[in-house]
Amino acid sequence: MSNMTPVKGKEQPGLRYPSNGKTIYHRPLNRAKTSELSQASFAYLFSEMVGYASKRIVSIQDLEKRLNTQGHPIGLKLLDLLLHREPARTQTRPLTIITLLHLIKQQLWTHLFGRAADGLEKSSDPTRPDEYMIIDNEPLVNRYISVPRDMSQLNCAAFVAGIIEGVCDGSAFPARVTAHSVGKQQAAPAAEGEEGGEGKEMWPGRTVFLVKFLPEVLERESFLAKG
Amino acid sequence: MSYYFAIVGTQDNPLFEHEFGTSKQGGDGMSRFNEAARHMNQFILHSSLDIVEEVQWGTGQMYLKHVDKFFNNYVSCYITAGNIKFLLLHQPMTPNSAAAASSRSSTSIAANPTSPQTEEAVRNFFVEVYENWVKTIMNPFYRVNMEVRSPVFRQRVAAAGRKYL
């Protein structure tokens, strides 16, 4: 390390600049609408991430927790990026649960997966007013994943749940988000009503992201509603 | 006109601070805080956080305009989606030095901390800082509430200050 000379003689010794002098601050934040990544390379990378997370785990919940943790910082970062890309007039912070979930369903999903999420529902159970569901019929992250029989509870979309959790936490709506497969075995109570039996065969990978807000969020929400 | 700019994280922890003066009307960009009161700047900024946290739920706008005043110190706030607060304390020239300046300066943003022109100038400053802030947090090695040490970021903030304030 002794041969490391301070580049360009800046005040902070040891700080290295890229050889072309371009830092992250020199790159634009906006990108062309069409710039998309290869799904194959994403699938490869994601399989490595799942493989990494599945090392030395004690339970499936543990694995899902790790995937969630991997996604969390992405959500925090995307929140500001997406808002920055909004046109100035509609550049508003989400103030209510509904606007927040709408941001996730529309902007976040479109940014990540190129389409809006398939559904947004409030828990029909009156004892759980803090639960909301974001529904994706065919999560992109699960497309090339076949879950082994002995890990049938696993849903690798826990990674996406982590991203959602990051967005919620970042915008001061702390929440726990979990991903659940509702394709084959059981349908979520709320989803049953409208889709019926047909939905089960049509979308075997149907995933529900259960967003459970912490009590203080609801408390604030009711306080703000009163004005 | 002297400015003290700070970025405050979600745990009310300071992430970045920068002190500068006006570059308009022949200002040299140096701050002219009273040496005896300079250490108060951080107090004044942080004491306005309570007001910010009240105001932030009343509007979805990111620019909260001028939120607090402490004697001759005015505090403006810009809050990001991730609940990071940009706070700018501006202290207009003391009355006697302002009187010494030409009458034209009474319309300058430096002399009128609450005028619409000042509000707009501060907004432009914040928007430019916000753009650089988003770039900072897009750094994969940056985690929330980490102090920002990048000299490039500081240069950019200083440039925005020169440009608008």
Interface residues (C-beta under 8 A of the other chain):
Chain A: K10 E11 Q12 L15 T23 I24 Y25 R27 L29 P73 L76 K77 L79 D80 L81 L82 L83 H84 Q91 T92 R93 P94 L95 T99 G170 S171 A172 R220 L224
Chain B: T10 Q56 W57 T59 G60 Q61 M62 I79 T80 A81 G82 N83 Y130 E131 N132 W133 V134 K135 T136 I137 M138 N139 R143 V144 R149 S150 P151 V152 F153 R156
